[in-house]
Every structure is written in C-alpha cells, then in structure tokens.
Amino acid sequence: METAIAVVDLHKNYGDVKAVRGIDFEVQEGEVFGLLGPNGAGKTTTVEIMEGLRPRTSGQVNVLGFDPDIQSRQLKDRIGICLQATNLPDKIKVIEALQMFAAFYTRSTDCVKLLERLQLGEKRNSFYSTLSGGQKQRVALALALVNEPKLVFLDEPTTGLDPQVRLEIHSLIQELKDAKRTLVLTTHYIEEAERLCDRVAIVDQGKIIAQGTPRELQERILGQSKIEVDTVEPIPPEGIPQFPFAEKSVISEDRKSVIIHSPSPAKTLVEVVKWVDQSGLGLEDIHLKRPTLEDVFIELTGKKLRD
Amino acid sequence: MNSYLTYIKTQLRLTMRDRTVLVFTYLFPLLFFFIFAQTMGGGKGAMIIQVVNMVLVIGVLGGGFFGGGMRATMEREANILRRFKVAPITPMPIIVSSLVSGLVNFLPVAVLVISIAHFRYGMPWPEKWLSLSVFLIVGSFSFRALGMMIASVANSMQESQVIIQLLYFPMLFLSGATFPLSIMPVWLQIVAQFLPSTHLYEGMQLILLKQEGLLDNMSKLAALLATTAVGMFVSFTLFRWEKEEKIKNSAKAWIMVVMLPFVAMGAYEGYTRDSIAKQKSVDRDLRRNHTRLIKDARVFVGDGTVIERASVLLKNGKIEDIFLGDAPPAKSLNADEEEGAGKTLLPGLIDVHVHLSAPGGYTDKPEFYDPLKNVPRRLAAYLFTGVTAVRSAGDSIDLMQKQSKLLGSGEQLGTELFYLGPMFTAEGGHGTEYFKMLPEQMRQQAMAQTVRTPKTAAEAGEQVAALKPLGVDGIKAILESGGGSMTFNRLDTGVYKAIVAAAKAQGLPVSTHTGDLRDINDSIEAGTTSIEHGTTRQEIPAEVFARMKAGGIYYDPTLTVYEAVAESAAGKTDLLDRSLVMQAGPAALIQSSKQWIQSGKLGDMSAHSAAITEQFTTAKHNLLAAYQAGVTLVTGSDAGNSTVSHGPTVHREVELWVDAGVPNIAALVGATGNAAKLLGAGNRIGLVKKGYEATLLLVDGDPTKDIGAIERISRVFLKGEGIDRSEIFDDYNKK
C-alpha cells in the first residue's frame, strides 16, 4: 500500500491563536481515515490545509505527491471534496450543476451514471431548491466525485441530517470504501467513525491525542469492558468472589445487579456465569459492554464530543 | 477556457430563470422607457434620444451594481461560492462570467429600446451604431467590474448594499441621465466629472445626438476601460469564496483606486471644462430638436408671399412641414402646440451690418468697451429681439472666430454670427481713426485684428487670401473718404479693384462702405456684392440704381444709424424710450446715452443738427429711389454706432423704410429673404419654407399691414429651439 497523505509536525496559527499545534499522521491508499474531535479542535483547519484551501504555518504536508501549498490547482484537480454547508443556486438543475463542475476538471466521469449511482437519477432535471436535505447532501457527494478522485475528503457528511438519511449516506460511503477509494472523514458522530473508519485520530486543542483502529483505541483504555449481571435474588452480604482478570466490581443498592470490569471479558464471563448458576441466585440478564469511542474520548479529554 | 464557457453558460441560464432578474433587467428599463417617453414628450424630436440614453445608462448602472455587485455578494453569503472554492479554478472565470453575462443580458434591452424608439417614436437609427455598441459594451463591462469589486470589499450583504447605494444614486443623479447636468451649479457639474457614469452618459449622448465617433470620445472610453481592468484586477486579488473570510475595512479604499481614472478625468475637466461646454451644446441640440406645431398663424414667407392662415411644423431643428388652412392635431404629429392665431410668423430678422465691439450708446464707462465681456451679451440681445442673424462689419477677427464657434456649437446662446474680416482701407483711411489714441503696441494689435491697409494690388490679393482660412463670411472694403471737416485718406481704386477681384476669386462677397457718389460708382464698376450706406450727401441718380440692379448689387441703406445720429444731434431721446430697446438694455447704457444727449455733451454734433437731419432725409429719399429702381434691398443698422443699441435694430430699420415709402412687405423681404441671400445662407435661412432651418419670429398682429407689429414679439425660434427670452440675460446680469 502506498501513502496517500503524510502530515508531519503541522502547525497553523491565526494571529496569536494556535489552531493546530504539531500534528503527525499518515493515510494509506484505500484507507478510510477519520478525524474525530469537538468543534474548534482543529480538524477542519487540518483538512483544509490538506485540501489546499488554506496555507500552513509550518510542517510538511504531502497529499497524493503534491504539496498543497504550492500545487493546490493540481491537487484540487485530483481530489474530491464534500464540504459541509455548501449551497448551489436555487434554479440550477442537478445535472447542470454536475456538468458545470465536471467542466472544471481535467478528468471527469459520466454525470448521468454518477447520479444513478447516488439514486439521484430521477432528480437530475429538478431544481436544486426543490431537493430534500438528504438529496442535497447526495448532490454534494456527487459533486465531490465528478472528477473520479482517488482521494475524497468528507467534511461532516451527515451533520444535521435525520437518522434515516444518515444511514443512506453511510451506505454510500461504504460503497466508496468498497471501491477502494481513499477517504478522509471528519465527524463528531462517534458511531460513524466506529462504523466507517479503518483508522481514527482524535484531535483536541490542535493536537492528536490518540490514533489507531477503533478497536486499538478501545483497548487503550484499561479494562474498560464491563460485564453487567442482573440476578433474581439479592447478592448475599459476603459479596462476590474474585473472578479471573476482573479488576473491580460494583454492586447496586438493591444488590440485584453487579458490574464487573475486565480487560479480558470473555474469560471473566465464563466464570461469572458459572458462579451465578452455582450460587442459585438466578440469572435475570447479562450484558457485555465494550467501551465506545465516546468512552475513549471522554477518557482521553475529560469532555464529551458534543457539548 | 472550457470552465469559462461552461460557467458563463450556466450563469446565463440561471439569470433567464430568475424572475427578479428578468424584472430588473427587462421590465424595469422598458417601463422606465415608456414612462419617460410619454411624460417627457419623447415623441417630440430629440427628446426620445435623451430618453433612450437615460434608460440605457440606468440599465448599465443597475446591471453593474445590482446584477453584478449585489449578486456576487449574495452568492458568497449563501455559501454558493464556497463550493467553487474547492474546484481547481481561480476567481477569474467567475469575474469574467459576471461581465459577459451582464452584457449578454443587457444587449437585448438596448436593441429593444432603440428599436421601439425608432418604430414607435420615430427616432432615427443611430448613425454611429458601431461606436455606440463598443461604448455600451465597454460601459457595461466597467460597471460590472465595479460591481464585482464592491462585492470583493464588502463583508456582508448590508455592507454591499450601503456601498452600492452610496455609489449608485450619486452616479445616477449626477450623470445627467436623470437631470440635465447643465441646470446644476458649476461646482456640482465639476463633481460629476469625477464619476464614471457621467462619462458613460455624455459619451453616449455625443454618439447618439452629435454623431460623434469613438475617436472623439477616446478619453472617456479609455477611462471606462481602465475601470474595467482595475476593477477586475482588484476583485480578483481580493476575491473571497466564503462569508467567514472577512476583509479589513481599509480594503474599501480600493473603490477609490478604481475611480482613479475618473479622478484624473475630473481634474482635467475642472481645468478645461471641456465636457461641461460639450454638455451645454448637447443640451442645446436637444432643445433644438424639439417637435412643435405653430398653429393657425399668418405666415410671412420671406420672399414676399403672405399665407393668411397656415400651421408650421418644426422638427429636428428644421421646418418639417407647412399645413395650409386646417392642420392635423398637434398630438397626431407628436408635437407640442404653439398657438399662432392673431399672430404672424416670419423668418428670423437679419441685420447685415453691426459693430459688436462698439457699445451702441454714448458712454465713457470702460465696462462697455470691453469686447470680451460685452459681445456675448450683445449677441444674446439680438436673439432676444428676434434678430436671428447678424453680420459683423468690422470687429476683432479672433473674437469673431471664437464667438462664431461657441454660437455654432450651441455652447453659447445668441444670434447666428456672420463676420466680415478686418476692414480694408487706406493708411489713414476711415476705420483707422478709432485707433489713433491707443499706445503704439496696443494700436498695432488692434489694427491687426480689425483693419488691413494694403498698398499694392498684390498685397491686397495676399491679404484677402489669408483671411479665407479664418472663416470670414466676406470682405469689407471702405471707399469713403469723409466730408466737411472730417476727411480720410481714400483707398486707391486700383487696390480696391484688386480686393474685390481677390475676394470673388475666393468666393467671398464684398461689402463696400461708400460715402459719396464716386465711391458708389467705383464699387459698382469693381463689382461689389453690396453697397453699405450709399451716400447721404446727394441724391443718387436713377441711372446709378439701374446699374446696381443690373449688377445684382445689394443696397443696405442703414437708415437706423442716420436717424439715431439726427435724433441725438437734435437732443431727442424718444428712440431710447421704445419698449423693445429698454427691454434689450443694458439699462445703464441707455441711461448714459440719454444723459449725454440731454446735457449737450455731444459737442459740435448739435451745432450741425439741421445738416444731419437733412442727410437723413436724403438717405430716405435714396432708399425709396433704389426700391423704385428695383434694387435688391437688405437691412443693416450699423449698430454699435451712435445710439443704435444692439438688439432691436432691424425692427427700426424696416419701420424707417416704410416711413420712407417702401411697402411693408418689401421692407420685410429686405430683412429676411434678401438679407439671407446676401449672407450666402439663402438656402437655409430667411424663408419659412419646408426644409429650411426653424429660425423664426412670431409677432402679435400683422406687420405686413402695421409695421410697428414687428416689435411686438411673441416667440423667437433659433434652429428649432424655442428661446426662453425671460432668461436670456440671466447669465450676464449676474456678473
């Protein structure tokens, strides 16, 4: 696999404000890379520097072999960008918008087929103003693909969309992923990143505070898998035994429920089930909870993603 | 290139789909057009050209500021431009496409407006249509570029609205498109010269009205092109794709940079006032091109014919038609109606012998002797009284040239000026005596301007030939050698003949000032074109008049000056109390003349009063004899001399002719048709005839029966302009 994006020690200042304070990462070809972080963390700035829309203060950036600061025209010609909150003129037809943008690039795709693929075939002669929010977002996605880019930047592609539409967009992104395009996705939906990204970097206050596969990140947090057991009878006052690998446990006030933390929950679970069975407490319910990226984020930054 | 074309194509499509754009680009200008055309009497002559120009300028300004500037700001505010930011294009296609689509949207309006003006309101197709197109295209580009630049420096919709209103309204109101610039104070006219819209408007006006080409408007075109270039450059450099990107307020100073070419134009204008002068002349053209119907007047044609009832249609400065008896309603002719019932319409009166630099009254106040200050007012005074052409018989050649140019262009309002060159006379001859008292250097200068004293026939020929390029309308030669106590050297007959021959060779008429019978005989023999004064010392034999008639020589008896001298010598001031004389003024001069006459300041003139009155009687006798002999008579007054004040001269002259026994009609022909022929302008003035210039006098009553009616002026028209007589002296009274 080749490196699509390499960012080394990237800094960006706006006057006295240090928006990006030394970021390093690489994105491999065919990979879906997620930048996760709260508003103002510096992820949009980082993305715009990669897209050639904004000059950097210092550091090195290489995108598809181009330096975005110097070769922004060539770079823009090769990449696709789906911005959040863009608009098109009300009275432009969907197909016209695509054809117009296609004319700006040296290479372009068959706009009609592209619209079909994005389920906009029927809407191609509709005015932009008559489209629903989801349709508009799909048009934005289509515009990002008119030049058949190998690398696509998706900036908060589902922000503000209802859950149904969000799922539609997710499946479209999944298709792109299957087609082996390199994707850079910024989001503050944790599930989105978990679901779509091969690797994630968590950005906060202009720095990457953690990066890896979603699973790696999850595992970085100490035994944060939790086994939650609900019993029919209250747990006796002497408590519960020391299960293998279990690190700490908390019994609820009514003593009919216990949460056991474990870095190897599978192994612990077997013993827990055995114990409940043998002690005759009666198994009401049992869950295994893995830590989410949200948990990771809260753990790492001490704050929620969306606040 | 592809991206430019595609973007332009899309922009055009979008504007065609946008109803508000259609309303502003098409409906509004057309609505304006019809409203202006109907209310401003668009059908009445050149007013329609004015209306077309107004609508086109409003269209260009609106397209630039609102279609260009406002729209570009709006697209940025609505996050539309943001999408283009990520495409591999520069802002150039967006700027260029704004310019091009603005033009493509505007051109059909221009064609439509001009076509409607042509078919519905009878405006001629623009003669210089290529120049007009280029000028309009560049104009449209420059205002679009200005609009794009405003969008580039404005941080929000509100800001761009404020900037646009701040520029749009002054530009609209001061350009001349809404109010004529010439009615504004001079300082405001100069301010207007700093605005691009003024140059756009003026350029189009000159192209449309004066048939000027691009070359004549090169500086305006260059300034508009410079605005286009600077506007495009600035909006490219400062282009912003997103509303979040703010620009420093100091960037708004760029607006001033774009205006720089016009600051230069304005500064130049403030210095030369070239455009302001041009504007005056364009306004004059507009007034001259008004269409009007003078209804049911008695028409004195100028060749002796009288039509008892006719209506005369004036259009584009000419007599378009004459309707005998009943005329169609003025409305059906798209004309303003002027009531002529009970009035007589004549060709404008002509005075073939005036001295514009002389005061026309007795005074020693220096202010009346400064030609630069007085001549323009005197020319206005003639027009005021309905004398629509005068021939200067000896004034500074430079001054006459300049005045003639200013009057011709319409920049200055006054009677039409014809001028004879410097007077040819002998050294120490009549005409040179006025300069004797001047210091040597001034005398040299004054003489060079007003007299020629050739010593040989060859020199005479050279001097005549040298005057031709100066635009003289004829040559004046003086044979008079005086009489009694006042004698002058007489021009050598051989030299005189050479002058006449040279003038004829140049196609110039010769006007000979005679004092006695010998002078008359010599001039007839030499073949003069006209004889001025004749003689008052003896009766001219019928045989002499017969020879004059045979030679086709015009006779200008200048009775007015003889009467004035006789009356002054007799201490009488009645002539100065005539209403028209007092109206034409100046009052201070009349007052001074009266005082001089009544206080006996005129010295030995009074002593010779009886002899002078006798001469006047002889002059009248000679005139009647000339009439009876069939000599062609013309009216000249010798105004400037004695108390013959500039203005109501011809009126008195024809009254005196009638008093001498010449029939009213013959006298009036002498003041119109005949005089026009002597001036070599008989093919365009002097007659009320289809195709002739609409230079006319409307008087109350019937001067063909009661010659005094000639002084009861109702209206004066000069080349179609209805002269506002009440305001004609305003400029001079201020000073």
Interface residues (C-beta under 8 A of the other chain):
Chain A: E51 L53 R73 Q74 K76 D77 I81 L83 A85 T86 N87 L88 P89 K91 I92 E96 Q99 M100 F101 A103 F104 Y105 A140 L143
Chain B: N2 S3 L5 T6 Y7 T10 R13 L14 R17 D18 E75 A78 N79 I80 R82 R83 K85 V86 A87 P88 I89
